[in-house]
Amino acid sequence: MVIRPIRLRDARALERELISNRSWLRKWEATNPHGPMSFDTRASIRSLQNNARLGHGLAFAIEFDGEFAGQLNVSSITYGSLGSATIGYWVSERFAGKGVTPTAVALATDFCFSQAGLHRMEICIRPENEPSLRVVEKLGFRYEGLRRRYIHINGDWRDHFCFALVAEELSAGVLRRWLDDQVPPQNAVIPAADRAAALTAVRLSSGTV
Ligand SMILES: CC(C)(COP(=O)(O)OP(=O)(O)OC[C@H]1O[C@@H](n2cnc3c(N)ncnc32)[C@H](O)[C@@H]1OP(=O)(O)O)[C@@H](O)C(=O)NCCC(=O)NCCS
């Protein structure tokens, strides 16, 4: 698999994957709290590219066996004394379970630490998203805490678990550490109290308590 900058000619493949993976992605998709989201893939790629030009983000296409498999976006880049950014990702259902996303996250984080001058990478995940929690567990992102109603996802403000890595805790990079089986097993462990608090919020919002 490879990650590479997304380009305008990905628009058609992106649209095809978003449409055919509607039910796979909807539950985890960021939404606009002030109205409906645009489904114009060319406009969304242009906006990602503009962000990249301004130094606010990096937008990657994920390819598997030469096919467009998903997206990885580095957003909220802050340079200077923070030196931090956030990663978001998805792959189409037919590419799930092949280790594509952890590999993409490791490559992007290593790039940001070694080439883009960043020092900290963050990933925030809804408590119910077990496959995504496995991604940070595999790579040893450290659990940092529960953020209440943090991101607008699938039509409402949702709690998120926050995980991060800083460059100083890696000697040879995220990918190398994972491939060498050197990931500290406890890093992504979520304290029982936070799990319970998040679960109660999920049940309340779904009306089951
Ligand atoms: C979360 C996601 C990005 C993981 O990507 P991936 O490339 O499948 O990652 P992995 O191959 O490492 O698999 C992670 C876990 O997904 C689960 N999984 C595997 N195949 C699966 C499948 N066909 N369907 C659902 N989950 C599956 C397994 O628990 C796996 O962990 P394991 O390797 O220990 O068995 C992907 O499931 C996805 O795009 N989901 C929809 C969008 C989303 O949730 N984005 C992230 C928002 S934070």
The ligand as an SDF file (V2000), in Angstrom:
LIG
                    3D

 48 50  0  0  0  0  0  0  0  0999 V2000
  -11.3800    2.0420   11.5370 C   0  0  0  0  0  0  0  0  0  0  0  0
  -10.7390    1.6580   10.1990 C   0  0  0  0  0  0  0  0  0  0  0  0
  -10.1110    2.8850    9.5860 C   0  0  0  0  0  0  0  0  0  0  0  0
   -9.6850    0.5620   10.4660 C   0  0  0  0  0  0  0  0  0  0  0  0
   -8.9520    0.3610    9.2780 O   0  0  0  0  0  0  0  0  0  0  0  0
   -8.2950   -1.0400    8.8360 P   0  0  0  0  0  0  0  0  0  0  0  0
   -7.4080   -0.7490    7.7010 O   0  0  0  0  0  0  0  0  0  0  0  0
   -9.3410   -2.0560    8.6380 O   0  0  0  0  0  0  0  0  0  0  0  0
   -7.4300   -1.4110   10.1370 O   0  0  0  0  0  0  0  0  0  0  0  0
   -6.9070   -2.8750   10.5380 P   0  0  0  0  0  0  0  0  0  0  0  0
   -6.7140   -3.7160    9.3390 O   0  0  0  0  0  0  0  0  0  0  0  0
   -5.7800   -2.6420   11.4580 O   0  0  0  0  0  0  0  0  0  0  0  0
   -8.1230   -3.5040   11.3670 O   0  0  0  0  0  0  0  0  0  0  0  0
   -8.4740   -2.9410   12.6350 C   0  0  0  0  0  0  0  0  0  0  0  0
   -9.5530   -3.7920   13.2750 C   0  0  0  0  0  0  0  0  0  0  0  0
  -10.7430   -3.7380   12.4970 O   0  0  0  0  0  0  0  0  0  0  0  0
  -11.5010   -4.9500   12.7180 C   0  0  0  0  0  0  0  0  0  0  0  0
  -11.8480   -5.5200   11.4100 N   0  0  0  0  0  0  0  0  0  0  0  0
  -11.1300   -6.3290   10.6130 C   0  0  0  0  0  0  0  0  0  0  0  0
  -11.8090   -6.6020    9.4880 N   0  0  0  0  0  0  0  0  0  0  0  0
  -12.9890   -5.9550    9.5870 C   0  0  0  0  0  0  0  0  0  0  0  0
  -14.1170   -5.8520    8.7590 C   0  0  0  0  0  0  0  0  0  0  0  0
  -14.1940   -6.4740    7.5770 N   0  0  0  0  0  0  0  0  0  0  0  0
  -15.1400   -5.0650    9.1620 N   0  0  0  0  0  0  0  0  0  0  0  0
  -15.0830   -4.4140   10.3510 C   0  0  0  0  0  0  0  0  0  0  0  0
  -14.0240   -4.4690   11.1880 N   0  0  0  0  0  0  0  0  0  0  0  0
  -12.9970   -5.2380   10.8100 C   0  0  0  0  0  0  0  0  0  0  0  0
  -10.6230   -5.8940   13.5130 C   0  0  0  0  0  0  0  0  0  0  0  0
  -11.0190   -5.8020   14.8840 O   0  0  0  0  0  0  0  0  0  0  0  0
   -9.2360   -5.2780   13.3320 C   0  0  0  0  0  0  0  0  0  0  0  0
   -8.3880   -5.5410   14.4110 O   0  0  0  0  0  0  0  0  0  0  0  0
   -7.4510   -6.8820   14.3600 P   0  0  0  0  0  0  0  0  0  0  0  0
   -6.4920   -6.6650   13.2380 O   0  0  0  0  0  0  0  0  0  0  0  0
   -6.8320   -6.9340   15.6880 O   0  0  0  0  0  0  0  0  0  0  0  0
   -8.3710   -8.0400   14.0620 O   0  0  0  0  0  0  0  0  0  0  0  0
  -11.8210    1.0870    9.2200 C   0  0  0  0  0  0  0  0  0  0  0  0
  -12.5370    0.1010    9.9040 O   0  0  0  0  0  0  0  0  0  0  0  0
  -12.7700    2.1590    8.7000 C   0  0  0  0  0  0  0  0  0  0  0  0
  -12.4590    2.8680    7.7530 O   0  0  0  0  0  0  0  0  0  0  0  0
  -13.9650    2.2830    9.3290 N   0  0  0  0  0  0  0  0  0  0  0  0
  -14.9660    3.2460    8.9120 C   0  0  0  0  0  0  0  0  0  0  0  0
  -14.5190    4.7050    9.1080 C   0  0  0  0  0  0  0  0  0  0  0  0
  -13.9000    4.9470   10.4570 C   0  0  0  0  0  0  0  0  0  0  0  0
  -14.2810    4.3730   11.4590 O   0  0  0  0  0  0  0  0  0  0  0  0
  -12.9060    5.8470   10.5010 N   0  0  0  0  0  0  0  0  0  0  0  0
  -12.1730    6.1500   11.7120 C   0  0  0  0  0  0  0  0  0  0  0  0
  -12.8390    7.2040   12.5110 C   0  0  0  0  0  0  0  0  0  0  0  0
  -11.8890    7.5130   13.9960 S   0  0  0  0  0  0  0  0  0  0  0  0
  1  2  1  0
  2  3  1  0
  2  4  1  0
  2 36  1  0
  4  5  1  0
  5  6  1  0
  6  7  2  0
  6  8  1  0
  6  9  1  0
  9 10  1  0
 10 11  2  0
 10 12  1  0
 10 13  1  0
 13 14  1  0
 14 15  1  0
 15 16  1  0
 15 30  1  0
 16 17  1  0
 17 18  1  0
 17 28  1  0
 18 19  1  0
 18 27  1  0
 19 20  2  0
 20 21  1  0
 21 22  1  0
 21 27  2  0
 22 23  1  0
 22 24  2  0
 24 25  1  0
 25 26  2  0
 26 27  1  0
 28 29  1  0
 28 30  1  0
 30 31  1  0
 31 32  1  0
 32 33  2  0
 32 34  1  0
 32 35  1  0
 36 37  1  0
 36 38  1  0
 38 39  2  0
 38 40  1  0
 40 41  1  0
 41 42  1  0
 42 43  1  0
 43 44  2  0
 43 45  1  0
 45 46  1  0
 46 47  1  0
 47 48  1  0
M  END
$$$$
